[in-house]
Amino acid sequence: MEILRTEGWVVARSAGSHSPVDIFAAKLGATLLVQVKNGKARVKAEEAKELVKWAEAFNADAEIWHFKGRGHLEKRRLRARK
């Protein structure tokens, strides 16, 4: 979340996160929905579809952020807002 805050986003997380969205962020009229994974965890196809469904409902960007260790972050964009 700190990564987004330093870029000027207003950020909130989904407590307990059993939803497809772990982080909700907004900046200058844009909305970003993020699913976060660590280590060897992967996003299943159904989870990715649900994240895209939410992003469409909010006209938001949707990304999966995968923290792989040693500070390495891999971001994958699933949907770009229109």
C-alpha positions, 0 to 999 in steps of 0.5 A: 500500500505504501507504494501506491501512497508514495505515488499519490493514490488514496488507498484502502485494503479489504480487511481479511480479504476473502474477496477478489480485491485486496487493495482499492486505490483512487487518484485523480478520478482513476480507480485501481483494484489490486489482488496481492500474492506472495511467494509461490501463491498464484491467482486462479483463473476464476479469481482473475475473472472475478477481479476483472468483473469487479473492475468492469463494475467500477470502470477501474484498472485491475492488476495482480501484484506478486511479491516474489521475495528480495524486494522483487515485485511483478505487476500484471495488468488484467484490465485497463479502464476505458 
